[in-house]
Amino acid sequence: MSDGQATLNKWQRKQERAEDGDKSAREKMKKAISGAMKDPVTHKNLSQELLRARQGGGGAVKNREGYGDDGEVFTGINEDRPWERD
């Protein structure tokens, strides 16, 4: 077997393991959601969240202040003249 073929085989095995892991995770998630949907309160909350997600999300993103290394405040607001903030 050539060195290139060994590398391809290794990659294919890695790919197959990743796909198997993904399939397993999906099955576990389905079981977890199915179990959670048996509780009426959780069922209602999940249903509302799914409906909200299908309708375009949960509203506008709020601007929050953040601080840089030098103490400068970043507001997240797109301003043409940031020196006139305050």
C-alpha positions as CSV (number, residue, x, y, z in Angstrom):
1,M,0.0,0.0,0.0
2,S,1.4,3.4,-0.9
3,D,1.8,6.1,1.6
4,G,-0.8,8.2,-0.1
5,Q,-3.4,5.4,0.1
6,A,-2.7,4.9,3.8
7,T,-3.3,8.6,4.3
8,L,-6.6,8.4,2.4
9,N,-7.7,5.4,4.4
10,K,-6.9,7.2,7.6
11,W,-8.9,10.2,6.5
12,Q,-11.9,8.0,5.4
13,R,-11.9,6.2,8.8
14,K,-11.8,9.6,10.6
15,Q,-14.7,10.8,8.4
16,E,-16.7,7.7,9.1
17,R,-16.2,8.1,12.9
18,A,-17.3,11.7,12.7
19,E,-20.4,10.8,10.8
20,D,-21.2,8.0,13.3
21,G,-20.7,10.5,16.2
22,D,-23.0,13.0,14.5
23,K,-25.7,10.3,13.9
24,S,-25.4,9.2,17.5
25,A,-25.7,12.8,18.8
26,R,-28.8,13.4,16.7
27,E,-30.5,10.3,18.0
28,K,-29.7,11.3,21.6
29,M,-31.0,14.8,21.0
30,K,-34.2,13.3,19.5
31,K,-34.7,11.2,22.6
32,A,-34.0,14.1,25.0
33,I,-36.5,16.4,23.2
34,S,-39.1,13.6,23.1
35,G,-38.7,13.1,26.8
36,A,-38.8,16.8,27.5
37,M,-42.0,17.2,25.4
38,K,-43.8,14.9,27.8
39,D,-43.8,17.7,30.5
40,P,-46.6,20.1,29.7
41,V,-44.8,23.2,30.8
42,T,-41.6,22.3,28.8
43,H,-43.8,21.4,25.8
44,K,-45.4,24.8,25.9
45,N,-42.1,26.7,26.2
46,L,-40.4,24.7,23.5
47,S,-43.3,25.2,21.2
48,Q,-43.3,28.9,21.7
49,E,-39.5,29.1,21.1
50,L,-39.9,27.1,17.9
51,L,-42.7,29.3,16.7
52,R,-40.7,32.5,17.5
53,A,-37.6,31.1,15.7
54,R,-39.7,30.3,12.6
55,Q,-41.1,33.8,12.6
56,G,-37.7,35.5,12.5
57,G,-36.2,35.4,16.0
58,G,-36.7,37.1,19.3
59,G,-36.6,40.8,18.4
60,A,-34.0,43.5,18.0
61,V,-30.5,43.0,19.4
62,K,-29.8,45.3,22.4
63,N,-26.7,47.4,22.4
64,R,-24.5,46.7,25.4
65,E,-21.5,48.6,26.6
66,G,-18.1,47.0,26.6
67,Y,-14.8,48.2,27.8
68,G,-11.5,48.0,26.0
69,D,-8.0,47.5,27.5
70,D,-7.5,51.3,28.0
71,G,-10.9,51.8,29.6
72,E,-12.6,53.2,26.5
73,V,-16.3,52.4,26.3
74,F,-17.6,50.5,23.2
75,T,-21.4,50.9,22.9
76,G,-21.9,48.9,19.7
77,I,-23.6,51.8,18.1
78,N,-22.4,52.6,14.6
79,E,-21.4,56.3,14.8
80,D,-19.8,58.4,12.2
81,R,-18.2,60.7,14.8
82,P,-17.3,58.5,17.9
83,W,-15.5,61.4,19.5
84,E,-18.8,63.1,20.1
85,R,-20.3,60.2,22.1
86,D,-20.9,61.7,25.5
